[in-house]
Amino acid sequence: MSDFIIIGGGIAGVSAAARLSELGSVTVLEAEGALAHHASGRSAALYEPRYGAPAVVELSLASEGHFRAAEHVLSPRGLMSVAKADQREAFDAEVRDFQLEEISVAAAREVVPVLNPDVVAFAAVADHAWDIDTDLLLQGFAREAKGRGAQIVTGARVSAVSRGGEGWQVVTPQGEFTGRVLVNAAGAWVDQVAVMAGVGPLGFRPLRRSMARIPAPGGHDISRWPMIFGAGEAWYAKPDAGALIVSPAEEDPQEPHDAWADDMVLAEGLARYEEMVTEPVTRLISNWAGLRTFSPDRVPVIGRDRQVPDFFWLAGQGGYGFQTCPAASRLVADLIGGRQTELSAGLVAALDPARFA
C-alpha cells in the first residue's frame, strides 16, 4: 500500500510524485506505455511567465527559481507579436499583458526577415521567454521521485476506483494498487477518474490544439528567431530543431482521446500564418494535436475535494503545465503535508476546487 497514488504520468503527476516522495511512498499510474504521452508530450514548451490567467501567471513566476537552478532546462527564445492594421486593439492588449516593447516593422524584419511588410503593421518583442527542455525537466522529476522509492507504472490504464477501509483501491491491467490519498492528475480524463471514484466531476473541458512542422521558411537559419504570435493568438510559430512549428491555436472542444490534428483547421491556421509572411508553406514535415484541458474558469484546480478530502485534484493546467509545474507540485506537497506554503493565500484560494461548490 502506498501513501499516495497518482493517476496520470504527465508533467503534473510526475512533478507531484517528486514532491510527495519527500512525505511518503508514492505510486504513479500512467495509462500509456511511456510518460507524457498526451498533452505533456505535445507541448509548445515555452516558459513565458506572463502568459495566461492571473493565477497561472503567479504560479509561473513562482516557478522561476526552479527553472533557473535546473541546469540546461531553459534556453533563450524570446517572444514577438505581430498584427495587421485592423488588429491594433488586440495588439495593444498583448503588449500590455505580455509586457512587450513595440518596435518598427523594419526592426522586426531584421529579426524575422520573412515578415511581410505589406501586411504586418505592428510588431512588439520581449526577451523574457525561454524554450523548456521538457524531456530533461520531466526525467529530472522522475529520477527524483524514483530516488526516494516512488514506483512509476506504465501501461496502467485505470478501469475501476473504489474506496474502502484501507483507502483507495485502483484497478489496472498491471494489477491492483492501494493508497491512502488519491491524486487525480489524469489530464483530459480527470472528470472520468472522479466519476469512477464516486467524486463529483467539476466540468473540465478538453480543447484540441493542432500543430504542423514545416521546413525553415526560405531556407533561413531560424534558430534565433523568437516565438511569434499573431495578434489575438490567431496563430503562433516557434523554431524547433531546424524546422518551424506552426499552430492555428484553436480551442475546439473534444471528448478525452488520443488527439490528432484536424486537416481543415490546420489549413486555416497555416493560411493565417502565410498571410503575414513572404514565404509560402509548400509542404508539411509532420502534424499532431494535443488536448489542453481547462476548468470552467480556465484556472488550474489544485486541492482536496470538498466532499472527499482524501481525493486530491491536480487538474486543468490548460497548456501551462510545464511552466507552472515547479510551484504547482510544491503546493501539492504543502497542502497534503499540512505545511505552510510560500504562495499567496489569494492564489491558493483561486486554485482550490471548493470554488466550484
NUMIGU-106801 format. One record per residue: residue in one letter; x, y, z of N, C-alpha, C in turn. Coordinates in steps of 0.02 Angstrom, whole numbers, plus 32768, in hexadecimal, padded with zeros to 4 digits. Example, Ala and Ser with C-alpha at 12.3 -4.5 7.8 and 13.67 -1.06 7.14 Angstrom:
! NUMIGU-106801
a82947EE4818682677F1F818682947F5B8186;s82827F90816282AC7FCB816582858002818A;
***
This chain:
! NUMIGU-106801
m802A7FC48000800080008000802C803E8000;s8019806F7FD7803E80AE7FD4801B80E47FFD;d8041811480128021814E80317FFB81767FFC;f8018817A7FBF7FFA81A47F8B7FF8817D7F49;i7FBE817A7F2A7FB781617EE67FA9819D7EBA;i7FD081A57E867FC781DB7E567FB081BC7E14;i7F7581CF7DFC7F5D81B87DBC7F7081EC7D87;g7F9D81D97D5A7FB482077D267FFE82117D29;g802081FF7CF2806982067CEF8080823C7CBF;g805982737CBB807182AE7C98809D82D77CC7;i80AD83147CB280DA833C7CDB80BB834D7D1F;a807883557D22805983647D628062832A7D93;g805182ED7D7C805582B47DA8809C82A27DBC;v80CB82A77D8D811082947D9C813182C77DCA;s812583077DBF8142833A7DEC812383337E32;a80E283257E3680C3831A7E7780E182DD7E9A;a80F182A97E738110826D7E908153827E7EB0;a817A82A97E8F81BB82BD7EAB81B282E07EED;r8181830D7EF1817683327F30815983067F66;l812782DD7F54810682B37F868134827C7F9F;s816682697F78819482357F8F81BC824B7FCB;e81BC828D7FD981DC82A6801681B282968053;l8171828880488142827F8080812F8237808C;g8139820B805B812381C58063812B819F8023;s810F81648021811581387FE780E4814E7FB1;v80FA81497F7280D481637F3980D1812E7F02;t809681277EE4808D81007EA8806D812C7E73;v808C812F7E38807281547DFF805781217DCD;l8019812A7DB77FFA80FE7D867FEE81247D46;e801081107D11800A812F7CCF7FEA80FE7C9E;a7FB581147C7C7F8F80E87C517FB880D07C15;e7FE280FB7BF9800680EB7BBC804780C67BCC;g806B80B37B9780A8808D7BA080E480B77BB3;a80DD80F97BB2811381267BC480F681637BE6;l811E81857C0E810881C27C2F80FD81F97BFC;a80D282297C0D80C882667BE580B382567B9D;h808782257B94807282127B51804282437B32;h801782627B5B7FE1828B7B407FF682D57B40;a7FD283007B657FDE83487B618026835B7B71;s8043833B7BA48087834D7BB880B983407B81;g80AE830C7B5A80DC82FB7B2580D183237AE5;r809F834E7AE4808E83747AA7808D83BF7AB4;s80B183D47AE680B1841A7AFB80DE84447ACF;a80CD84857AC980F884B47AA7813784C37ACF;a813784B07B0F817484B07B37819584F57B3E;l816E85267B52818885697B5C817B857F7BA4;y81AE859C7BC381A585BB7C04819D86067BF8;e815F861D7BF9814F86647BF4812386737C30;p814186897C68811D868C7CA780E486BF7CA9;r80DE86EA7C7680A8871B7C76806E87067C49;y806F86C77C35803D86AC7C07800886857C2E;g7FC8869A7C297F9286757C497F6A86A17C79;a7F3A86817C997F1186A47CCB7F3C86B97D06;p7F2586EB7D2E7F4E87037D667F6886CC7D94;a7F3F869A7DA47F5686647DCF7F8D863C7DAE;v7F8786317D6C7FBA860D7D477FFB86347D47;v7FF686767D3C803286A17D3C8055869D7D80;e802E86A07DB6804C869D7DF9806F865A7E04;l805086247DEF807085E27DF580AF85DF7DCB;s80AC85FA7D8F80E685F97D62812086217D7E;l8112865C7D98814686857DB5816486637DF3;a813A86407E198152861D7E54817D85E17E42;s817A85CB7E0381A285917DEC81E685A57DD2;e81F285E67DCB822F85FD7DA9826E85E67DCD;g826D85E77E0F82A985D27E3482BF858B7E24;h828E855E7E1D829E85197E0B82BD85167DC6;f82A0853A7D9782BA85387D53830185547D50;r830E85897D76835185A77D75838585787D93;a836F85517DC5839E85247DE783A984E37DC1;a837B84D27D94837F84927D6F83AB849C7D32;e83E4847C7D30841584867CFB83FB846F7CB8;h8400849A7C8683F0848B7C4083A684827C31;v837B848E7C61833384867C54831884C07C29;l833084FD7C35831B85377C0E8351854C7BDD;s833A85647BA3836785847B73834485C07B55;p836985F57B43834986337B2D831F86297AED;r82E486487AEC82BA86467AB182A0868B7A9F;g828086AD7ACD826386EE7ABF821D86E77AA1;l81FB871F7A9C81B587217A8881AA875C7A5A;m818087527A27816D878879FA8123878379EC;s810187BC79ED80BB87C079D880B787EB7999;v809187D47968808887FA792A803D8801791C;a802C883978FC7FE5884778F17FDB886D78B0;k7FA0886578937F8B888B78597F7088CF786F;a7F6388FA78407F4E893E78507F0B893F7876;d7EDF890F78687E9E890F78897E9E88E778CB;q7EDA88D678E47EDF88AE79217F0088D6795A;r7EFC891879567F1F894179877F08893479CE;e7EC7892C79D87EAE89227A1C7EC988E27A3B;a7EC688AB7A167EE0886B7A2F7F2C88707A3A;f7F4E88917A0D7F96889A7A137FA888C07A52;d7F8588F87A5E7F9289207A997F8788F87AD9;a7F5488CE7AD97F4788A47B147F8088747B21;e7F9B88587AEC7FD388297AF58012884D7B0A;v801E88887AF0805888B07B06805488BC7B51;r801888CD7B67800E88DA7BAF8014889B7BD8;d7FF188667BC47FED882A7BED803088057BEF;f805488017BB7809387DE7BB480CF880A7BC3;q80C3884A7BCF80F8887A7BDD812B887A7BA3;l811088857B67813988897B2B814F88D07B1D;e818188D67AF3819889177ADC8188891E7A92;e816189517A808150895A7A3A818D89717A12;i8195895479D881CC896679AB81B089717965;s81D8898E793A81C2899978F581C0895678D0;v81998955789B81978919787181DB890B7853;a81FE89407840824289377824826F89147857;a826B892978958294890A78C9827F88C178D4;a823E88B578D18226887078D88241884478A0;r8244885F7863825C8839782A82A7882B782D;e82CB8853785483128844785F831988047888;v82E887F778B282E987BA78DB82CB877F78B5;v8290878C7896826C87597870826387737829;p8291876777FD8291878877BB82578773778E;v8232873F779E81FB872A777281BA874E7781;l81B8877977B3817B879F77C0816A87CA7784;n812B87CC7773811487F077388107883A7749;p813088687730812688AF774380E788CD7726;d80C988AC76F5808A88C676D9804D88B37703;v805688857731801E886D775B8029887C77A4;v8066887077BC8075887C7803807988C7780F;a804F88E0783C804D8927784B806D8938788F;f806B890878BD80848914790180AC88D77917;a80DF88E37940810788AD795C812088C179A0;a8129889079CB8144889C7A0E816B885E7A23;v819C88687A4F81C788317A6381D388327AAE;a81EC87FA7AC7820487F57B0C823787BD7B0E;d826587C07B3F8296878B7B458287875D7B7F;h824F87687BA3823F873F7BDD821587027BC9;a823086DA7B9B8211869A7B88824A866B7B76;w8243862D7B8E827985FC7B86825C85B97B70;d828085957B46826F85507B37827985257B75;i824D84F57B7F825384C47BB4826884827B96;d829D84647BAF82AE841F7B9C827F83F37BC5;t824683E47BA7821183C27BCD8226837C7BE3;d824B83587BB9826083157BCC829083187C07;l82BE83487C0582EE834F7C3C82CB83607C7D;l8299838C7C798274839F7CB5824C83637CD0;l822883417CA3820083077CB8822B82D17CD6;q826282BF7CB4828C82897CCD82AF829C7D0E;g82BC82DD7D1782D982F37D5682AA82E77D90;f826B82F77D87823A82E97DBB8231829E7DC5;a823182787D8F8229822F7D94826382107DBB;r82A082267DAC82DA820C7DD182D6821E7E1B;e82C0825B7E2882BA82707E6E828782447E93;a824E82377E72821B820D7E91823581C67E9C;k825381A97E68826B81647E6E82A4815F7EA1;g82CC81947EA6830281947ED682EB818E7F1D;r82AC81A27F29828F819C7F6C826081607F70;g826581347F3F823E80F67F4381FB80F77F20;a81E9812C7EFD81A9812E7EDB81A680F97EA4;q816B80DC7E9B815E80AB7E67813880CC7E2E;i815380C97DF2813280E57DB7811F80AB7D89;v80DE80A27D8080C480687D5B80A480817D1A;t80BE806B7CE180A0807D7CA1807480447C89;g804C80537C56801C80217C3E7FE780117C71;a7FDA80407C9D7FAD80347CD67F6E805F7CD0;r7F4880537C9B7F0A80797C917ED880657CC7;v7EBD80957CEA7E9080897D227E4C80737D08;s7E33803B7D217DF180227D0D7DBE80277D45;a7DD5802C7D837DA680317DBC7DCA80517DF7;v7DA580787E1C7DBE80987E597D8A80907E8F;s7D9E80797EC97D6F80737F017D9280887F41;r7D6980947F737D8380AD7FB27D6980817FEA;g7D97806580117D84803880477DA880488087;g7DA9801880B37DC7802480F47E12803080F2;e7E33801580BF7E7C801E80B97E8F8059808C;g7E5D807F80777E6C80B8804B7E5180AB8005;w7E7680C27FD47E6080BC7F8E7E7B807C7F6F;q7E50805B7F477E6580227F207E5C80357ED6;v7E92802C7EB07E92803F7E697EA380027E40;v7E797FF27E107E817FB67DE77E9E7FCB7DA3;t7ED47FA87D8E7EF37FB57D4D7F097F717D2F;p7F1B7F707CEE7F367F327CD17F767F1B7CF2;q7F997F487D147FD77F367D357FCD7F1D7D7D;g7F8E7F197D917F7E7F027DD47F547F347DFA;e7F467F247E387F1F7F517E637F4F7F747E93;f7F417FB47E9E7F6B7FDD7EC87F417FFE7EFE;t7F5C80057F397F3880267F6F7F6180607F89;g7F3D80927FA17F5F80CD7FBB7F3380F57FEA;r7F53811B80147F2F814280467F0F81818028;v7F3481A37FFB7F1B81DF7FD97F1F81D37F8E;l7EEA81E67F6B7EE981E07F227EF182257F03;v7F24822D7ED97F30826C7EB77F1B82647E6E;n7EEB828B7E5A7ECE82877E177EF282B87DE9;a7F23829E7DC47F4A82C67D957F4382A97D4F;a7F0682957D3E7EF9826E7D017EEC82987CC3;g7EFE82D87CC37EF883017C877EB183067C6E;a7EA682F67C2F7E6382FC7C117E3282CC7C31;w7E4A829A7C547E1F82667C717E0F82727CBB;v7E1E82AD7CD67E1782B77D1E7DCF82AF7D36;d7D9F82C87D107D5982C07D257D4482777D21;q7D5C82527CF17D4C820B7CEC7D6881E57D28;v7DA581F67D3C7DC281D67D787D9981E77DB6;a7D8482267DBA7D5C823A7DF47D1C82117DF8;v7CF9820A7DC07CBB81E37DC07CC7819B7DD5;m7CFD817D7DBB7D0E81397DD07D1881347E1B;a7D34816A7E397D43816B7E807D07817F7EAB;g7CCF818E7E8A7C9481A37EAF7C9881EB7EC6;v7CC082137EA47CC9825A7EB47CA882837E7D;g7C8782B97E907C6482E27E607C9483037E2E;p7C8882FD7DED7CB2831F7DBB7CAA836A7DC0;l7CDD838E7DA97CDD83D77DAE7CCF83FA7D6D;g7CC983D67D367CB883F57CF77CF4840A7CCD;f7D2883E17CCD7D6383F17CA57D5483E87C5B;r7D7584127C317D6A840F7BE97DAD84047BC6;p7DB683CB7BA57DF183C27B7B7DE883E67B38;l7E18840F7B267E1584367AE97E5184247ABC;r7E4284127A7E7E7783FD7A517EA084387A38;r7EE1842D7A327F0E845D7A127F3A843679E1;s7F3A844C79A27F5E842A796D7FA2844B7960;m7FD0842579468013843D79368029842178F4;a8051844878CF80718430789280BB84427895;r80E584157880812D8423787A813B842E7830;i8158846878208168847977DA81B2848777D4;p81CE8481779782158492778E822284DB779E;a825F84EA77B08272853077BE8260855C7783;p82398591778D822285BA7755825D85D8772D;g825B85CE76EB828E85EB76C082D485D176CD;g82DA859A76F1831C857F7700834385A77733;h832285D67755834486007787835C85D777C3;d839085F077E383A385D57824837385F57857;i834685CD7871831285E8789D832085DA78E6;s835C85C178F5836A85AB7939836385E3796C;r836F86227957836B86597986832A8682797F;w82FD866B795682BC868E7952829686867993;p827086B879A7824586B179E28208868779D2;m81E286767A05819F865B79FA8174869679E3;i814D868B79AF812686C1798F80DC86B37998;f80B886E479B1807086E079BA804D870F7989;g801986F879697FEC872579477FBF8746797A;a7FAD878579707F8587A979A17F46878279B2;g7F35878379F37EFB875E7A0A7F0787137A0A;e7F4687007A067F5A86B97A027F31869479CD;a7F2F86B279917F0D869279597F38865A793B;w7F78865B794A7FA8862879367FE88636795C;y80148604795E805786127976808885E47952;a80C885F8795480FD85D37933813A85D37960;k815D859A796281968594798F81CC8568796F;p820A857F796D82408555795382488517797E;d825784DF795D826084A07981828C84727958;a82C98467796F82F784387950830084447905;g8309848378F28315849478AD82D8849C7881;a829E848D789C825F84967879823484C9789E;l81F984D6788481CC850678A3818B84E378B4;i817684E878F2813584CF7907810385087900;v80CC84FC78DD8097852D78D58056850F78F0;s8032853579177FF2851E79337FBB85507924;p7F7F853879137F468565790C7F2C857D794E;a7F47856279867F35857779CA7EEA857079D6;e7ECD853B79B97E85853279C27E7585147A06;e7E38851C7A1B7E1F84FF7A597DDC84DD7A4A;d7DDF84A37A2C7DA2847F7A187D92844A7A4C;p7D57844C7A6B7D44841B7A9E7D4683D37A83;q7D6183A77AAB7D6783607A987D5883347AD4;e7D4482F77AC67D4282C47AFA7D8A82AD7B07;p7D9B82967B437DDF827E7B507DF282457B21;h7E29824D7AFD7E4182197AD07E88822A7ABB;d7EA781FD7A967EEA82097A7C7EE282367A3E;a7EEB82767A477ED782A87A167F0382A779D7;w7EE582BC79A07F0A82C679627EF483087943;a7F1E832379177F10836478F87ED5835F78C8;d7EAD839378C77E77839978967E9283BC7858;d7E8D839A781E7EAC83B577E17E9283FA77CE;m7E51840477D37E34844477BF7E49847C77EF;v7E46846E782F7E5B849F78617EA584B17857;l7ECE847E784B7F15848978407F2084B47802;a7EFC84A677CD7F0384CD778F7EF08515779A;e7EBA852177BF7EA5856677CD7ED8858B77F6;g7EF6856978287F29858978517F6885987829;l7F7C856977FF7FB7857577D57FAB85AF77A5;a7F6D85B6778D7F5C85EF77617F6386317786;r7F4E863377C67F55867077EE7F9F868177F7;y7FC8864E7803801086587809802C867177C6;e801B864F778F80368661774D802686A9773A;e7FED86C177507FD98706773F800C8738775A;m802E87277791805B875677B280A4874F779D;v80B28720777080F88714775D80FE87137711;t813B871576F98148871776B1815686D27694;e816086A076BE8171865D76A68134862F76AE;p811C8610767880E285E3767E80F585A176A0;v80C3858076BA80CC853D76D580C4850B769C;t80F984E9768A80F784BC765180ED84737664;r80FF846276A280F4841D76B980F6841A7704;l80D983E5771F80DB83D77767810C839E7773;i813483A677A6815F836F77BB8137833D77E5;s810D8358781180E3832E783C80AC835A785A;n807B833B787880488360789E802F833578D7;w8013835579097FF9833379447FCA83627968;a7FAD834A799F7F82837379C87F85835B7A10;g7F7183867A3D7F6B83747A837F2D83937AA0;l7F19837B7ADA7EDE83957AFC7EF483BF7B38;r7EE483FE7B367EF1842B7B6E7EB1842E7B98;t7EB684187BD67E79840F7BFE7E7284497C30;f7E3784677C2E7E2884A27C587DEF84937C88;s7DF384B27CC37DBB84B37CF17D8884E67CD7;p7D4C84E97CF67D1A85197CDE7D3185627CDF;d7D5E85747D0D7D7685BA7D0F7DBC85C17CF1;r7DD5858C7CD07E15858B7CAE7E5185947CDC;v7E4785877D1C7E7D858A7D4D7E8985437D66;p7EC8852E7D6F7ED584EA7D877EB284DC7DC9;v7EA9849C7DD77E8984867E147EBB845C7E3C;i7ECE84757E767EFE84537EA17EE484557EE8;g7ED2841B7F027EB984197F477E8E83DC7F54;r7E7E83D27F937E54839A7FA87E0C83A57F91;d7DEC836F7F7F7DA583747F6F7D7F83887FAE;r7D4D83B37FA57D2883CC7FDF7D0283958003;q7CE783657FDD7CBF83307FFB7CE882F2800D;v7D1E82E77FE97D4882AB7FF47D9082C17FFE;p7DA482D1803B7DE582F280467E2282C98032;d7E1C8286802F7E56825F801B7E5982547FCF;f7E2F82797FAB7E32827D7F627E4C82C37F51;f7E8682C67F307EA983057F257EAA83147EDB;w7E9283507EC97E9183657E837ED383887E70;l7EEF83737E377F2883957E197F1983977DCF;a7EF383C87DBA7ED183C47D797EC984097D59;g7EB984077D187EA884447CF47EE284717CE7;q7F1D84547CD87F57847E7CCB7F5084A87C8B;g7F2684917C5D7F1484B97C227F4E84CC7BF5;g7F8184A17BF07FBA84B17BC67FF284D57BEA;y7FE884E47C2A801B85077C51803F84D97C81;g803784977C78805184677CA9809B846A7CB3;f80C1846F7C7D810A846F7C84812184AE7CA7;q810684E87C95812285267CB1810A85327CF8;t80D8850E7D0F80BF85167D5480D184DC7D82;c80EB84A57D6680F284687D8F811F846F7DCC;p815584957DCB817D84997E08815584B47E44;a813184EB7E3A810A85087E7180CC84DE7E7F;a80AC84C57E4B806F849D7E55807D845E7E7D;s80B3843B7E6C80C383FD7E8F80D7840A7ED7;r80F984417EE2810A84537F2780CB84627F4F;l809B84837F31805C84907F538037844F7F63;v8039841F7F36801A83DE7F43803683C17F84;a807883BF7F89809783A27FC4808983CB8003;d8087840D7FFC8079843780368032842B804F;l8002842880217FBD841F80367FB183DA8054;i7FCC83A680337FC28362804D7FE98358808D;g802483758091804D836D80CD803C839C8105;g800C83C980FB7FF983F8812F802E842B813E;r8057843D810D808D846C8117807884B28100;q809A84E3811A808F8528810480AB853080BE;t8083854D8091809A8557804D80B6859D8044;e80E485A48016810085E6800780D3860E7FD8;l80A285EE7FBA807586107F8C8043863A7FB3;s8027866C7F927FF986997FB57FB786757FC5;a7F97868B7FFA7F56866F800D7F2386797FD5;g7F2886B17FB37EF986BE7F7C7F01868C7F43;l7F40867A7F337F4C864A7EFE7F3486057F13;v7F4285F17F507F2B85AF7F687EDF85AA7F64;a7EBD85E07F777E7485E07F737E5C85DE7F2B;a7E8086007EFE7E6C86007EB77E7385BC7E98;l7E9F85927EB27EAA854F7E967E7F85197EB8;d7E6285297EF17E3F84F97F1B7E0084DF7EF7;p7DF6849C7EF37DB984827ED47D7984977EF7;a7D7F84AD7F357D4384C37F5A7D2184FF7F39;r7D4485227F0C7D25855C7EEB7CEB85487EBE;f7CE785087EAC7CB184F17E817C7684D57EA8;a7C7984DB7EEA7C4284C07F147C0184E67F08;
***
